Amino acid sequence: MSKAHRGKGLRETVAHGRGTCPVCKREGVKVLYELEIDGQKVKICKTCKATLANKKKAEVAK
């Protein structure tokens, strides 16, 4: 199983992949997941990625 968002691959990134999530405004979390929001590609945290994916699935189901 791939561990791309865990450790060794993050050593090269700035602050080891940590920063402030533009969606939930939490600080010091890993912002690793790229998503297009309002036409801009931004990096968001894992919980925001899951939340947005679940909202999208709920809309499709309706």
N, CA, C and O of each residue as an XYZ file, in Angstrom:
248
protein
N       0.840     -1.179      0.000
C       0.000      0.000      0.000
C       0.891      1.250      0.000
O       1.905      1.292      0.696
N       0.524      2.223     -0.751
C       1.292      3.452     -0.876
C       1.183      4.307      0.383
O       0.134      4.376      1.025
N       2.286      4.950      0.711
C       2.311      5.822      1.886
C       2.817      7.210      1.481
O       3.682      7.781      2.145
N       2.276      7.738      0.397
C       2.760      8.988     -0.179
C       2.534     10.190      0.725
O       3.263     11.177      0.623
N       1.544     10.132      1.604
C       1.223     11.291      2.432
C       1.637     11.086      3.890
O       1.052     11.687      4.792
N       2.642     10.241      4.124
C       2.996      9.926      5.505
C       4.313     10.516      5.971
O       4.335     11.185      7.004
N       5.421     10.300      5.255
C       6.667     10.750      5.827
C       7.785     10.992      4.848
O       8.110     12.143      4.556
N       8.386      9.928      4.328
C       9.593     10.057      3.514
C       9.382     10.952      2.297
O      10.266     11.736      1.953
N       8.240     10.850      1.648
C       7.959     11.686      0.485
C       7.711     13.136      0.827
O       7.753     13.996     -0.053
N       7.453     13.422      2.092
C       7.171     14.795      2.520
C       8.417     15.557      2.946
O       8.356     16.768      3.158
N       9.527     14.877      3.073
C      10.755     15.544      3.544
C      11.203     16.657      2.606
O      11.788     17.647      3.046
N      10.930     16.498      1.311
C      11.368     17.499      0.331
C      10.444     18.713      0.280
O      10.846     19.768     -0.210
N       9.210     18.581      0.778
C       8.261     19.687      0.695
C       8.551     20.736      1.768
O       9.236     20.459      2.752
N       8.035     21.910      1.570
C       8.218     23.003      2.511
C       7.507     22.657      3.811
O       6.342     22.259      3.788
N       8.177     22.798      4.925
C       7.632     22.527      6.263
C       7.079     21.110      6.374
O       6.151     20.851      7.140
N       7.663     20.194      5.597
C       7.245     18.786      5.601
C       5.750     18.631      5.315
O       5.102     17.737      5.858
N       5.211     19.494      4.471
C       3.820     19.388      4.048
C       2.821     20.028      4.987
O       1.614     19.927      4.764
N       3.291     20.678      6.024
C       2.372     21.267      7.002
C       2.143     22.740      6.713
O       3.010     23.434      6.183
N       0.945     23.199      7.076
C       0.595     24.586      6.852
C      -0.815     24.859      7.331
O      -1.331     24.150      8.195
N      -1.436     25.877      6.777
C      -2.802     26.242      7.133
C      -3.737     25.853      6.001
O      -3.510     26.202      4.843
N      -4.785     25.132      6.347
C      -5.774     24.710      5.352
C      -6.632     25.910      4.968
O      -7.175     26.579      5.847
N      -6.767     26.198      3.664
C      -7.566     27.354      3.251
C      -9.067     27.163      3.432
O      -9.813     28.141      3.397
N      -9.525     25.939      3.622
C     -10.958     25.675      3.769
C     -11.390     25.801      5.225
O     -12.320     26.545      5.538
N     -10.709     25.066      6.127
C     -11.130     25.054      7.533
C     -10.297     25.985      8.411
O     -10.618     26.180      9.583
N      -9.236     26.560      7.858
C      -8.371     27.530      8.542
C      -7.599     26.944      9.731
O      -7.116     27.695     10.579
N      -7.479     25.610      9.803
C      -6.683     25.019     10.868
C      -5.210     25.176     10.538
O      -4.819     25.120      9.372
N      -4.397     25.372     11.560
C      -2.964     25.589     11.380
C      -2.188     24.348     11.806
O      -2.614     23.612     12.696
N      -1.055     24.125     11.165
C      -0.172     23.037     11.539
C      -0.623     21.670     11.092
O      -0.136     20.667     11.613
N      -1.543     21.593     10.139
C      -2.005     20.305      9.624
C      -1.339     20.043      8.276
O      -0.873     20.971      7.615
N      -1.297     18.786      7.879
C      -0.736     18.450      6.579
C      -1.711     18.900      5.488
O      -2.860     18.460      5.451
N      -1.251     19.757      4.626
C      -2.055     20.213      3.483
C      -1.437     19.589      2.230
O      -0.517     20.144      1.629
N      -1.961     18.436      1.856
C      -1.322     17.627      0.826
C      -2.196     17.329     -0.367
O      -1.686     16.944     -1.419
N      -3.484     17.494     -0.236
C      -4.405     17.040     -1.259
C      -4.824     18.202     -2.142
O      -5.445     19.156     -1.674
N      -4.478     18.117     -3.436
C      -4.816     19.185     -4.374
C      -6.269     19.064     -4.805
O      -6.758     17.977     -5.113
N      -6.944     20.200     -4.817
C      -8.336     20.248     -5.239
C      -8.578     21.581     -5.917
O      -7.974     22.589     -5.549
N      -9.448     21.591     -6.896
C      -9.767     22.834     -7.593
C     -10.996     23.456     -6.952
O     -12.085     22.882     -6.981
N     -10.809     24.641     -6.372
C     -11.896     25.370     -5.726
C     -11.964     26.754     -6.367
O     -10.985     27.500     -6.356
N     -13.108     27.084     -6.914
C     -13.334     28.368     -7.586
C     -12.309     28.631     -8.684
O     -11.854     29.762     -8.854
N     -11.946     27.592     -9.426
C     -11.025     27.753    -10.540
C      -9.563     27.797    -10.165
O      -8.710     27.947    -11.040
N      -9.248     27.671     -8.887
C      -7.858     27.676     -8.440
C      -7.510     26.332     -7.829
O      -8.320     25.738     -7.118
N      -6.295     25.848     -8.109
C      -5.842     24.618     -7.471
C      -5.239     24.986     -6.122
O      -4.292     25.768     -6.043
N      -5.797     24.417     -5.071
C      -5.298     24.660     -3.724
C      -5.033     23.320     -3.056
O      -5.599     22.296     -3.439
N      -4.169     23.341     -2.060
C      -3.895     22.142     -1.280
C      -4.681     22.230      0.021
O      -4.618     23.231      0.735
N      -5.431     21.153      0.319
C      -6.278     21.142      1.503
C      -5.908     19.956      2.390
O      -5.148     19.077      1.984
N      -6.452     19.945      3.602
C      -6.160     18.867      4.547
C      -7.038     17.654      4.261
O      -7.969     17.718      3.459
N      -6.728     16.558      4.926
C      -7.410     15.297      4.694
C      -8.891     15.353      5.076
O      -9.732     14.808      4.362
N      -9.213     15.998      6.180
C     -10.608     16.040      6.624
C     -11.459     16.877      5.684
O     -12.606     16.523      5.411
N     -10.918     17.976      5.187
C     -11.676     18.804      4.239
C     -11.864     18.069      2.920
O     -12.918     18.184      2.294
N     -10.862     17.322      2.493
C     -10.986     16.530      1.272
C     -12.122     15.528      1.405
O     -12.931     15.378      0.490
N     -12.184     14.845      2.535
C     -13.231     13.852      2.759
C     -14.602     14.512      2.851
O     -15.579     13.988      2.315
N     -14.680     15.650      3.522
C     -15.950     16.358      3.667
C     -16.484     16.808      2.320
O     -17.667     16.633      2.030
N     -15.626     17.383      1.501
C     -16.053     17.848      0.188
C     -16.439     16.678     -0.724
O     -17.375     16.787     -1.516
N     -15.721     15.569     -0.610
C     -16.053     14.392     -1.414
C     -17.401     13.820     -1.002
O     -18.188     13.420     -1.860
N     -17.680     13.776      0.290
C     -18.962     13.262      0.771
C     -20.125     14.156      0.351
O     -21.198     13.661      0.010
N     -19.914     15.476      0.376
C     -20.956     16.403     -0.074
C     -21.245     16.204     -1.558
O     -22.397     16.242     -1.990
N     -20.183     15.992     -2.332
C     -20.354     15.785     -3.764
C     -21.123     14.493     -4.035
O     -21.996     14.464     -4.903
N     -20.806     13.427     -3.300
C     -21.520     12.162     -3.463
C     -22.994     12.304     -3.089
O     -23.857     11.709     -3.735
N     -23.286     13.080     -2.062
C     -24.669     13.278     -1.636
C     -25.469     14.033     -2.704
O     -26.638     13.726     -2.941
N     -24.837     15.017     -3.343
C     -25.506     15.765     -4.400
C     -25.796     14.886     -5.601
O     -26.859     14.988     -6.213
N     -24.853     14.025     -5.935
C     -25.040     13.133     -7.086
C     -26.154     12.132     -6.807
O     -26.909     11.773     -7.710
N     -26.259     11.684     -5.564
C     -27.283     10.708     -5.197
C     -28.697     11.290     -5.291
O     -29.654     10.553     -5.531
N     -28.828     12.576     -5.108
C     -30.149     13.223     -5.175
C     -30.520     13.422     -6.589
O     -31.593     13.952     -6.876
